[in-house]
Amino acid sequence: METANRTLTADVTAALRYWPDVIHGSQKSPPDPVDHTVLPPFFNEVLQDLPWWNRDWKVSDVEPGVPLEIESDHDRSTTRFTEVSVPGTASASSGESLPFVAKVRFSSDRLIRFQAKIGEMVVGPADTPAGRLEPHPFSAVFSRLMDLRGIPVRDNEHGQV
């Protein structure tokens, strides 16, 4: 199931953009409070769409997010998305609870990427189809460096790069 390209509701977007501890040019200081109760159902919906997700676990509460990147339409800006880290708690029906952090990348009202960390486990959608190895996070940077230097990439014995 693809988590990206979802349309975010105005309430979810407002909650993701609410950063009371951060002051930047386009935000009122202090910002008007928003309803954060919309985020746990949103995170649970995204997690429930993952076919292997343990549906016993639910995001129970969240705190205001911390922006990691802020989209900008300035001439020299290369950032065309906003990425926030939203801390909270995930709980199971057994009563167990673990720290939860969602990393949400979005542009305007479109979800670009979602990743969650529950306890010590990182949860997110797959980048490759079933049966293929996931690329290493550094592989895109390394491949680009090889391209810039003109170094050819050889296929391995299985036809994968």
Residue pairs with C-beta under 8 A, 6 or more apart in sequence:
1 49
1 50
1 51
1 125
2 125
3 46
3 49
3 50
3 111
3 113
3 114
3 124
3 125
4 111
4 112
4 113
4 114
4 125
5 110
5 111
5 112
6 46
6 110
6 111
7 109
7 110
7 111
8 16
8 42
8 106
8 109
8 110
8 111
9 38
9 42
9 109
10 109
11 34
11 35
11 38
12 38
12 39
12 42
13 106
13 108
13 109
14 34
14 35
15 34
15 35
15 36
15 38
15 39
15 65
16 39
16 65
16 82
16 84
16 86
16 104
16 106
17 27
17 82
17 84
18 31
18 33
18 34
18 36
18 64
18 65
19 27
19 31
19 64
19 65
19 66
19 67
19 84
20 30
20 31
20 64
21 64
21 66
22 66
22 67
23 29
24 67
24 70
36 62
36 63
36 64
39 59
39 62
39 86
39 88
39 102
40 58
40 59
40 60
40 61
40 62
40 88
43 59
43 62
43 86
43 88
43 100
43 102
43 116
44 58
44 59
46 111
46 114
47 53
47 57
47 59
47 116
47 123
48 55
50 123
50 125
53 123
56 92
56 93
56 94
57 90
57 91
57 92
57 118
58 90
58 91
58 92
59 88
59 89
59 90
59 100
59 102
60 88
60 89
60 90
60 91
60 97
61 88
61 89
62 86
62 87
62 88
62 89
62 100
62 102
63 86
63 87
63 88
64 86
65 84
65 85
65 86
65 87
65 104
66 84
66 85
66 86
66 87
67 82
67 83
67 84
68 83
68 84
68 85
68 103
69 79
69 81
69 82
69 83
69 105
70 79
70 82
71 79
71 80
71 81
71 82
71 107
71 108
72 79
80 107
81 105
81 106
81 107
81 112
82 105
82 106
82 107
83 103
83 104
83 105
83 106
83 113
84 103
84 104
85 101
85 102
85 103
86 101
86 102
86 103
86 104
87 99
87 100
87 101
88 99
88 100
88 101
88 102
89 97
89 98
89 99
89 100
90 97
90 98
90 99
90 100
90 118
91 97
91 98
98 118
98 119
99 117
99 118
99 119
100 116
100 117
100 118
101 116
101 117
102 114
102 115
102 116
103 113
103 114
103 115
103 116
103 117
104 111
104 113
104 114
105 111
105 112
105 113
105 114
106 112
113 124
114 124
114 125
115 122
115 123
115 124
116 122
116 123
116 124
117 123
126 134
127 134
127 135
128 134
128 135
132 160
133 160
143 153
146 152
146 153
153 161
155 161
